[in-house]
Amino acid sequence: MKRVSETLDNLGRSVLSGVEQMGGILILLISTLGWMFRPPLKLRAIIKQMEFVGVKSTFVVVLTGTFTGMVLALQSYHGFRLFSAEGLVGSTVALSMTRELGPVLTGLMVTARAGSAMAAELGTMRVTEQIDALYVMAANPIKYLVVPRIVASVFVVPLLTAISDFLGILGGYFVGVVLLDINKGIFVDNIYKYVELEDIYNGLIKAAFFGLLLSLIGCYKGFNTRGGAEGVGMATTEAVVIASVSILVADYFLTAIMF
Amino acid sequence: MNSISTEAKVGLFILVGLVILGYMSFKVGQTGFGMRKGYPISVSFDNVAGLKKDASVQMAGVEIGRVEEIRLQDGKALVSMKISPGVNLERDVVAAIKTHGILGDKYIEIIPGTKGEAYLKSGEQIARAERQADFDKLLNELTYVMTDIRKVTTSLGNTLGGEEGEANLRKIVTNVRDLSDHLNQAVVRNDEKFAEMISNLRNASVEMEKTFASLSDITGGINRGEGTVGKLVKNPDIADRLNKTLASLQSISDKINEGKGTIGKLVNDEETVKNLNESLGGINRYVTKAEQFRTFVNYHGEYLFDKSNFKSYLDLKIQPKEDRFYLLGVVYDPRGRRTDKEITTGGVTTTQTEYDKGGLLFDAQLGKRWKDLALRGGLLESTGGVGVDYYMFNDKFKFSFEAFDFGSDRNPHLKAWADYQLFKHVYLSAGWDDFISRHGNASLFGGFSIRFEDDDLKYLMTTTPIPK
């Protein structure tokens, strides 16, 4: 009997905390939107975050994009060869990259690199009561800490995605045309034929959403960190896990809505 | 690296990102953006299954536009297209839905119209749309066809099957059998006539035998010393005289041998030998002529379709030289020999025509041949007439024309036919008899001939005196 009530207790508590977190994230989003357009705009802080989230993630994103495109070309080549449609490798790589893999992989990489850093940074500031000090100085921590990060992420992740898309297609072209000897003209022509402008832009819209999600979750987790260095580590881990999962889940719904 | 500021790094990053994005958009959207311009043209199809919005519109495989919209109008699919501004479509172009690629993408192919036609203006409709090869439809049509075929076979089954059909079939078979019987009879009947002729020939030979028998009687009489010749042979007196004659003949020949007297000189003279040689040469030529001499026996029968008559000819062709021949023959015509009688009663002369049925008609002609052309004339069917033969393909094929029975009151009897050598001695012939007759005698005919060279007859002839 005691065990049953304990189980129910745990279940209820986890659901409540889940709902509380979602509510907290939403409140953070709303207050961010509220503070975002309130001057001063703090462009310097935004640019600094852009450098951290975008420029410093470029190398990782370039690597993942290129190799994803290459492996896609290699895999789809073996599939298409079964019915002599090797020419479709190009369009397959391009469509996969622009619609799905570009945004999602970029989102995940940025989460791992920047989202975790946000949670750790803000968490440490919380634990060391720097955020409380900001309150004391009548400076809104959301305005100073959260808004630049979120704005930078929403702008920068789509740009990273564009780079990832392009390099992924380039990697696919390299594998397909140079290594696997698919006819160059057919490869490129099929890309132009089957890839629409919509595919690219919808992928970028997704990427913007992912940027919003990962920065929001990272900031929330860091902002609500409790209890010392251990809490900072926990917050970082949770931020990465929750952001990654929500990127994948949101990807499904965004795809269902947009395509 | 410290010289590069954060702002510069971010600026470069954004620039690179935007350039890549712009490049991709431009490359991918090139056709899409380009096609936004252009003028609208529509076309109505029975079925556009598989055709999508934005599908390519091509002419000769070159994209000239895109499908803008597909909607239903009066049970048909109205497809609106945007055609590139630089492309002019003639008024009589044809639109067709085609498939290409492994994914079976549908596109609209515009088949160019006639040069010089007026161009379609913006917003107008293409008049002709080719129907799409619809597999289901094809199967449906095939089903209809099969149903029709089954109807035919069913009705055939009804006609031929069942008791009535069987009776009909039996009737047909009976008719065929009757027909062949009749044919057989016709052949048999003519066989009899032929047999008759042969028996006549046999009678003739019997007569000849009788002649020979009486000749033999005569020689017998001579042998027995009967009559003048007999006495001459049998009388011993005469024999004695003959002996003496022979003795004196002996002495004469001796004298001749010795070159005595006129004859002796003659015999022993060189000139005599020369003369004799010439004479022998003459005899030789005579014999050669006999070798050239050829005779042919020809039986020819023809069936006159319009008269239902069977006419028979039996000819003997004597050919003393390669280019000259004589034809002797008899003709049996069931219509008979026609004789015209003029009867004068009370100053009015009427002509009465009579037919002597079963009467034989006679042919006696002489002819000459130049290469492939032969002319002949004389008696044809017991009247005066002429004929022309033209030979082709080494005499395997012969075209003949005859005109005879000339009279002031009627058209001459004309006959044209062709012979074809089927086997060595058998010829097939077909032609048109009496084709300008005023009495409705014209008739097509078909027949056959049996023709062979007879050596026995030839030798019989050569032992008789030969003309010239």
HADDOCK unambig.tbl for C-alpha pairs under 7 A between the chains (distance, minus, plus):
assign (segid A and resid 47 and name CA) (segid B and resid 7 and name CA) 6.42 0.50 0.50
assign (segid A and resid 47 and name CA) (segid B and resid 10 and name CA) 6.76 0.50 0.50
assign (segid A and resid 48 and name CA) (segid B and resid 6 and name CA) 6.57 0.50 0.50
assign (segid A and resid 50 and name CA) (segid B and resid 10 and name CA) 6.39 0.50 0.50
assign (segid A and resid 51 and name CA) (segid B and resid 6 and name CA) 6.45 0.50 0.50
assign (segid A and resid 51 and name CA) (segid B and resid 9 and name CA) 6.79 0.50 0.50
assign (segid A and resid 51 and name CA) (segid B and resid 10 and name CA) 5.38 0.50 0.50
assign (segid A and resid 55 and name CA) (segid B and resid 9 and name CA) 6.89 0.50 0.50
assign (segid A and resid 55 and name CA) (segid B and resid 10 and name CA) 6.37 0.50 0.50
assign (segid A and resid 55 and name CA) (segid B and resid 13 and name CA) 6.04 0.50 0.50
assign (segid A and resid 159 and name CA) (segid B and resid 14 and name CA) 6.84 0.50 0.50
assign (segid A and resid 159 and name CA) (segid B and resid 17 and name CA) 4.83 0.50 0.50
assign (segid A and resid 159 and name CA) (segid B and resid 18 and name CA) 6.83 0.50 0.50
assign (segid A and resid 160 and name CA) (segid B and resid 17 and name CA) 6.64 0.50 0.50
assign (segid A and resid 162 and name CA) (segid B and resid 17 and name CA) 6.17 0.50 0.50
assign (segid A and resid 162 and name CA) (segid B and resid 20 and name CA) 6.53 0.50 0.50
assign (segid A and resid 162 and name CA) (segid B and resid 21 and name CA) 5.59 0.50 0.50
assign (segid A and resid 163 and name CA) (segid B and resid 17 and name CA) 5.85 0.50 0.50
assign (segid A and resid 163 and name CA) (segid B and resid 20 and name CA) 6.40 0.50 0.50
assign (segid A and resid 166 and name CA) (segid B and resid 20 and name CA) 6.84 0.50 0.50
assign (segid A and resid 192 and name CA) (segid B and resid 28 and name CA) 5.19 0.50 0.50
assign (segid A and resid 195 and name CA) (segid B and resid 28 and name CA) 6.35 0.50 0.50
assign (segid A and resid 196 and name CA) (segid B and resid 28 and name CA) 6.08 0.50 0.50
assign (segid A and resid 196 and name CA) (segid B and resid 29 and name CA) 6.53 0.50 0.50
assign (segid A and resid 197 and name CA) (segid B and resid 25 and name CA) 6.01 0.50 0.50
assign (segid A and resid 197 and name CA) (segid B and resid 28 and name CA) 6.02 0.50 0.50
assign (segid A and resid 197 and name CA) (segid B and resid 29 and name CA) 5.32 0.50 0.50
